Amino acid sequence: MVDKLNFHSCEKINKSIMRIVVIMVERDIDPEIISEAESRMKWISHKGKDILYEDYTNLTGKQIARLVPAITKITEEKDYKDILLLLDLSNSFANKEATNAFGESGKISQGRLKKTAVLGITGVKKVLLNFVNKVSKVDAKPFDTEEEAKNYLVS
């Protein structure tokens, strides 16, 4: 029985590894970008609930566009569900490339996201957020403070 369990456990692990490899090849995402994406993701807790915090602070549109597919891939691989997502775009610059990346990510992640809050949305970025919301149907909400965003997510 133990050998059978170990075999099946190894088989599941191998299938998971193969799935990751296939996704990486399909999306052609450099392992260094995956590593950087992982360093910009963390789970935080607020009022007893877990929130996935994605840090896009101080980035250019090109850098954001490079990271978004990697973060989406990681989220898919880990098969997260009912995600309370907090995106921080403070001091970042969005462009068409970044907006498109968020739109595509939203389409892919839509069924996994319970609520999405966004920080650092000022000026033109509000128009871009509206575009992403229309394209992806994620309905991300902008907030001025992290506390407001976290309270919204856990409400």
N, C-alpha and C positions, 0 to 999 in steps of 0.2 A: 504494500500500500504506500509506504514512504517513497519508494522508487517511482511509483506511478504519479504521486503528487509532485515530486521534484521534476519529473519529465514534463508534466503539464505546466508547472510554474515556469520552467525554462522555455517551453514552447510559447507561452504568453509573452514572456519577456522578449524573446526573439521576434515575435510578430510586432511588438511595440517598437523595437529597434528598427525593424524593416520599414514600418510605417513612417518613422521619423526620417529615415534615409530617403524614402520615396518623396516625402513632402519637401525635404531640403533640395533634392534634385529637381523636382517639379518647379519649385519656386526659385531655384538657383540662389539660395541665400548663403553667403559666406559665413563660415563658422565664427569668424571674428565679430561679425555683425550680430550673430545670435548671442555671443558672449556679452557684447555691449548692451544688447536689448535686455538680457537677463539682469544686468547690473542696474538697469533703470526701472525694474519692476520689483515691487515688494507688497506684502500683505500688511495692512495696518488694521487695528481693531478700534471700533468706536461703538460705545454703548452695547458691547457684547456681540457685535456683528463684524464679520470680516469684510474688508474693502480692498480691492486690488488697486494699488496706486501705481500709475505709470508716469514717470518723470521725463517730460520733454522740455524741461526748462533750458533756457539759454542756447537754443539750437536754431540753425537756419532751416528753411523749408526743405532744402536738399537732404540735410541730416535727418529731419523728421520723416521724410518720404522713404529713406533708407531703413529706418528703424521700425516703422509701423508694420510692414509685412512680417518682419521677424518676430515682433511681439505678438502679432495675431497668430503666427505659426506656433509659438510656444503655448499660447492659450488653447489652441486647438489640440495640440499634442497631449496636454495635461487633461483635456476633456473637462474643463471647468464648466459648471452650470450655474444659473441664477447669480451671475456676477454683479456685484455692486462695484462700479468702476469709477475711479477718480483720475482724470487726466489733468496734468499740470503743464500748461503751455506758457507759463509766466516767462517774460523776457525772451520769447521765441518769435521767429518771423515765419509766417505761413506764406505759401505760394501755391500755385496751381498744382504742382507736383504733390505737395503735402496734403492739400485738400482732396485730391483724387485718391491718395493712399488711404486717408481716413474714410472716405466714402466706400472704397472697396472693402476695407477692414470691417466697417459697419455692416455691410451686406453679409459678409461671411460670419460675423459674430452675433448678428441680430438675435438669434434664438438663444444664445448663451447669456445675453445681458439682461439683467433685471432692471437696473437703473444706471444712468451715466451722468456724472457731473463733471464740469470742466472749469478749470481755473485759468486766469490769464487771458480771458477773451475780452479784448477792448478794440475799439475802432473797427477797421476793416475785417478783423477776425470774427466779428459778430455776423457779418454777411456770409463769410465762409462757413461758419458753424451752421447757419440756416441752410446753406447749400448741402452740406454733409448730412444734415438731418433729413432733408427731402430725398436725397439719393439713397440713403441707407435705412431710413425709417427708424433710426435709433432713438431719436428724441432726447439728445443730450442737452442738459440745462447748464447755462453759464452761471458762475457764482464769483463774488468778489473775494470771499475768504474761504480758507480751508474748512473752518468750523461750520460755516453755513452749508458748504457742499457735503460734508460728512453727515450733518443733521438731516439734510434732504435724502441722502442715500439710505439711511437707516429708518426713515419715517415710513 
